[in-house]
Amino acid sequence: MHYYLSSLPPDAAKLGGHIRAHWAIENQCHHVLDTTFREDESQMRDVPAAHNLSLMRKFAMKLLMDHSLKGSLRSKRQRAVLSPEFRSQLIQALFPHF
């Protein structure tokens, strides 16, 4: 059983929709991190280092998702590894005035 706190009126259909939408986003993010970045296979045991790597993976996922290039995150990730120009495009998207 799960309990939720909300300031919304007690309408089960609306609340259920909001809860499912929240968990859909969470599940999608975790699925991408697990499949594309293999986060579950990480053997990092140092807690601060594991946290920092997790943040870097999420940062990289966001950069790749926001890039306009068509294709999967896996293919964009591989392209970023192989192409200095593509990496520059990703970083310049963060700092457009430089």
SULCORUR-V638108 format. One line per field, one symbol per residue. ss: DSSP state (A for helix, B for strand, O for the rest). phi: phi as a letter, one per 20 degrees, with the letter a starting at -180 (. if undefined). Layout:
BEGIN
ss = ???
phi = ???
END
This chain:
BEGIN
ss = OOOOOOOOOOOAAAAAAAAAAAAAAAAAAAAAAAAOOOAAAOOOOOAAAAAAAAAAAAAAAAAAAAOOOOOOAAAAAAAAAAOAAAAAAAAAAAOOOO
phi = .cccdbefffdgfffffffffffffgffffffffefdlffefdfdfgfffffffffffffffgfffffffpffffffffffecfffffffffffcfee
END
